[in-house]
Every structure is written in C-alpha cells, then in structure tokens.
Amino acid sequence: MTDRHDFDPSLSADERERLAVLAERLERDRPLPSPTFRGELGRRLLRSRRPGEPAVTRFRLWAASYTLAGALCLAVAAIGLAGVGPFAT
C-alpha cells in the first residue's frame, strides 16, 4: 500500500497518519471495471480497423509516429537551446 514515510516531513505525525489511512482506503475501495468491459476493451484494442491489416502493424505505425513526433520536439528544443529558431533564449 502506501509508504507512511513518503509524506512531507513538515506535516505533523497526526496529519501523516490520517493521510496514510485515507490513501489506503482509496486504494482498497478503488472501483474496478467489470470483467466484461475489460475483455471487450482488450478485444477492441487488438482488433484491426481495416480487414487484412494485423493489429501489430497498426501498433508499429503508431509507435513510429509517436517516436518521430518526439524526436522532432527534441530537435526543436535543442535548436532553441543552441540560440537559433523559434524558441531561442
């Protein structure tokens, strides 16, 4: 559950204890989706939208797209740190 030692040390012991009890209650009573919903969600995520296209291919396309977008953002930030471009400081 919750580590009782990861709260702000400036809090009183009573406040830390109450926060720990609340955290444990929230973790214990957290609602879970029904097994039917989870199963349907899993099948839907794995199902291909286009006939003949495996889900793995679509996942790889998404992963490549996000990787390319992240690399582009890092490149723009690096150019800005170098003192050139739209985000130069």
C-alpha positions in Angstrom: 0.0 0.0 0.0 1.2 3.5 0.8 4.6 4.1 2.3 4.0 6.0 5.5 7.4 7.7 5.2 6.8 9.5 1.8 4.8 12.4 3.1 6.1 15.9 3.7 8.2 15.9 6.9 6.7 19.3 7.8 3.3 17.7 8.5 2.5 16.6 12.0 2.5 12.9 12.8 -1.2 13.0 13.2 -1.7 14.5 9.7 0.6 12.0 8.2 -1.3 9.2 9.9 -4.6 10.5 8.6 -3.3 10.9 5.1 -1.9 7.3 5.2 -5.3 5.9 6.3 -7.1 7.9 3.6 -4.6 6.7 0.9 -5.0 3.1 2.0 -8.8 3.4 1.9 -8.8 5.0 -1.5 -6.5 2.2 -2.9 -8.6 -0.5 -1.3 -12.0 0.9 -2.3 -11.0 1.9 -5.9 -13.7 0.7 -8.3 -12.7 -1.7 -11.0 -14.3 -2.1 -14.4 -16.3 -5.2 -14.8 -14.6 -8.2 -16.4 -17.0 -7.9 -19.4 -15.9 -4.4 -20.0 -12.2 -5.2 -19.6 -12.5 -8.2 -22.0 -14.3 -6.1 -24.6 -11.8 -3.3 -24.3 -8.9 -5.7 -24.8 -10.5 -7.3 -27.9 -11.3 -3.9 -29.3 -7.8 -2.6 -28.8 -6.3 -5.7 -30.5 -8.8 -5.7 -33.4 -7.7 -4.2 -36.7 -9.8 -1.5 -38.2 -9.1 -2.5 -41.7 -9.6 -6.0 -43.0 -6.3 -7.8 -43.6 -4.2 -5.5 -41.5 -2.8 -7.1 -38.4 -3.1 -5.2 -35.1 0.7 -5.4 -34.7 1.3 -3.5 -37.9 -1.0 -0.7 -36.8 0.7 -0.6 -33.4 4.1 -0.3 -35.0 2.8 2.6 -37.2 1.5 4.4 -34.1 4.8 3.7 -32.2 6.8 5.0 -35.2 4.6 8.1 -35.5 5.0 9.0 -31.8 8.7 8.3 -31.9 9.1 10.6 -34.9 7.0 13.4 -33.2 9.0 13.1 -30.0 12.3 13.3 -31.9 11.1 16.3 -33.8 10.1 18.0 -30.5 13.6 17.2 -29.0 15.2 18.6 -32.2 13.3 21.9 -31.9 14.2 22.2 -28.2 17.9 21.5 -29.0 17.9 24.1 -31.7 16.3 26.6 -29.3 18.9 25.9 -26.6 21.6 26.5 -29.3 20.2 30.0 -29.7 18.6 29.6 -33.0 15.0 29.0 -34.1 11.6 30.0 -32.7 12.3 29.0 -29.1 15.8 30.6 -28.8 16.5 32.0 -25.3 
